[in-house]
Amino acid sequence: MNTLFGATTVTAHGHGLTSQRARDRLVATLRAEGIKDARVLDVIRTLPRHLFIDEALAARAYENTALPIGLDQTISQPWVVARMTELLLEPGVPQRVLEIGTGSGYQAAVLSELVGTVYTVERIEELLRKARRLFRSMKIENIRSRHDDGNIGWRDEAPFDAIVLTAAGESVPRALFEQLAEGGVLVAPLGPPGTQRLTRFRRAGDDWQREEFEGVSFVPLLGGLG
């Protein structure tokens, strides 16, 4: 687990609408909206979300809303990040987590504080380069990243204790199920636009326990490289 956020530069601490007070208000909002895991809330309180978005939008970083990051992509609403992380951690803390869709890098950074190692795959090279620079500047050392089609996962590093998808499809690609370890957990938004729901699968041999949770709205899970 990474424990180095305190080593980031003073700009990470923010001021005004990016201050610790703003982060505390966000955490209070998340708690009021049903997020219960204190570990997740503590990371949200500590992690400087404003560093993961364009400077022009920094004043909105601690609103509970998704924000554009360019290239038709968004940084997810903090509640969604917190809820997906909570669902992933609930069965037990995984050591090796595969994330499909690095995006801004925020979800991977949240996970890096809570699990052993995060393996994150992004199909859009420009987004991945930005995320990598940010991980380095924040001295996050337990994230490994790859530019590839997320639909195929990261077979060379499989199996994973947990997998999280930050883009939505109507089903989970078979390759990702195949890369989940026995007893592992996969969390994904599933369904067509307008009817997506957070869904959690748990693997028991060739059987899969499926649970559906809250409705959400995510960008589509696309194939190929960008």
LUMDOKOL-738092 format. One record per residue (C-alpha): residue in one letter; x, y, z. Coordinates in steps of 0.1 Angstrom, whole numbers, padded with zeros to 4 digits, always signed. Example, Ala and Ser with C-alpha at 12.3 -4.5 7.8 and 13.67 -1.06 7.14 Angstrom:
2
a+0123-0045+0078
s+0137-0011+0071
END
This chain:
226
m+0000+0000+0000
n+0012+0035-0007
t+0016+0058+0022
l+0034+0087+0006
f+0008+0114+0000
g+0023+0134+0028
a+0055+0136+0007
t+0038+0154-0021
t+0045+0191-0027
v+0026+0218-0009
t+0004+0224-0040
a-0013+0190-0032
h-0028+0205+0000
g-0047+0231-0018
h-0064+0263-0006
g-0098+0279-0008
l-0121+0256-0027
t-0094+0229-0029
s-0085+0231+0008
q-0088+0205+0035
r-0121+0220+0046
a-0135+0214+0011
r-0123+0178+0013
d-0139+0173+0047
r-0172+0186+0033
l-0170+0161+0005
v-0165+0133+0029
a-0194+0144+0050
t-0215+0144+0018
l-0204+0109+0009
r-0211+0096+0044
a-0246+0111+0042
e-0251+0094+0009
g-0244+0060+0023
i-0206+0054+0021
k-0197+0036+0053
d-0162+0022+0049
a-0139+0045+0071
r-0108+0034+0052
v-0123+0046+0019
l-0135+0079+0034
d-0101+0086+0049
v-0084+0082+0015
i-0109+0105-0002
r-0103+0130+0026
t-0065+0128+0021
l-0061+0124-0017
p-0058+0157-0036
r-0085+0152-0063
h-0078+0187-0078
l-0045+0174-0091
f-0063+0149-0114
i-0083+0175-0133
d-0075+0206-0154
e-0065+0236-0133
a-0094+0255-0148
l-0118+0231-0130
a-0099+0228-0097
a-0124+0249-0078
r-0150+0221-0085
a-0127+0192-0075
y-0144+0185-0042
e-0179+0187-0055
n-0196+0153-0056
t-0198+0153-0094
a-0181+0139-0125
l-0159+0163-0144
p-0145+0163-0180
i-0108+0154-0184
g-0107+0157-0222
l-0109+0132-0250
d-0145+0125-0243
q-0136+0111-0209
t-0145+0121-0173
i-0132+0117-0138
s-0159+0098-0120
q-0181+0113-0093
p-0164+0108-0059
w-0194+0089-0046
v-0190+0064-0075
v-0153+0060-0068
a-0159+0055-0031
r-0188+0030-0037
m-0169+0009-0062
t-0139+0008-0039
e-0161-0001-0009
l-0177-0030-0029
l-0143-0042-0039
l-0129-0042-0003
e-0160-0056+0014
p-0151-0093+0009
g-0115-0087+0021
v-0085-0065+0011
p-0070-0077-0022
q-0033-0076-0028
r-0034-0075-0066
v-0060-0054-0083
l-0065-0049-0120
e-0082-0017-0131
i-0096-0014-0166
g-0097+0023-0177
t-0070+0044-0160
g-0085+0077-0171
s-0073+0105-0149
g-0056+0081-0125
y-0078+0090-0096
q-0094+0056-0090
a-0060+0039-0092
a-0046+0064-0067
v-0074+0057-0043
l-0069+0020-0046
s-0031+0024-0042
e-0037+0035-0006
l-0058+0005+0003
v-0044-0026-0016
g-0011-0041-0024
t-0005-0034-0060
v-0027-0018-0087
y-0023-0028-0123
t-0041-0003-0145
v-0048-0005-0183
e-0057+0025-0205
r-0065+0025-0242
i-0059+0062-0247
e-0022+0069-0246
e-0024+0106-0239
l-0045+0100-0208
l-0021+0073-0196
r+0010+0096-0201
k-0007+0122-0179
a-0016+0097-0152
r+0019+0083-0151
r+0034+0117-0147
l+0011+0124-0118
f+0018+0091-0101
r+0055+0099-0103
s+0051+0134-0090
m+0030+0121-0061
k+0056+0093-0054
i+0030+0066-0057
e+0051+0035-0061
n+0026+0006-0061
i+0008+0013-0094
r+0018-0004-0126
s+0003+0008-0159
r-0001-0004-0194
h-0013+0011-0227
d-0035-0016-0242
d-0071-0026-0249
g-0088-0031-0216
n-0110-0058-0230
i-0081-0082-0230
g-0069-0073-0195
w-0033-0080-0185
r-0028-0117-0190
d+0009-0117-0182
e+0002-0105-0146
a-0029-0126-0140
p-0044-0139-0118
f-0058-0109-0099
d-0075-0109-0065
a-0099-0082-0077
i-0108-0064-0110
v-0126-0031-0113
l-0139-0016-0146
t-0143+0022-0149
a-0162+0020-0181
a-0195+0003-0189
g-0206-0025-0212
e-0236-0048-0213
s-0214-0077-0202
v-0179-0083-0188
p-0154-0095-0214
r-0146-0132-0210
a-0109-0125-0208
l-0113-0105-0176
f-0133-0133-0159
e-0105-0157-0169
q-0079-0135-0152
l-0097-0133-0118
a-0083-0156-0091
e-0103-0182-0072
g-0124-0163-0046
g-0117-0130-0064
v-0141-0101-0068
l-0149-0081-0100
v-0168-0048-0098
a-0182-0032-0129
p-0210-0009-0142
l-0231-0030-0165
g-0260-0023-0188
p-0270+0000-0217
p-0268+0038-0212
g-0296+0049-0189
t-0299+0016-0171
q-0264+0008-0159
r-0260-0007-0124
l-0230-0013-0103
t-0225-0051-0103
r-0202-0073-0083
f-0192-0109-0092
r-0175-0133-0069
r-0157-0163-0083
a-0161-0198-0067
g-0145-0222-0092
d-0166-0221-0123
d-0195-0205-0105
w-0201-0168-0103
q-0222-0151-0076
r-0237-0119-0091
e-0250-0090-0070
e-0265-0057-0084
f-0264-0024-0066
e-0271+0013-0074
g-0277+0028-0108
v-0248+0047-0124
s-0238+0064-0156
f-0204+0056-0172
v-0187+0062-0205
p-0187+0030-0227
l-0161+0003-0225
l-0144+0005-0259
g-0120-0018-0277
g-0088-0010-0295
l-0062+0017-0288
g-0066+0055-0289
END
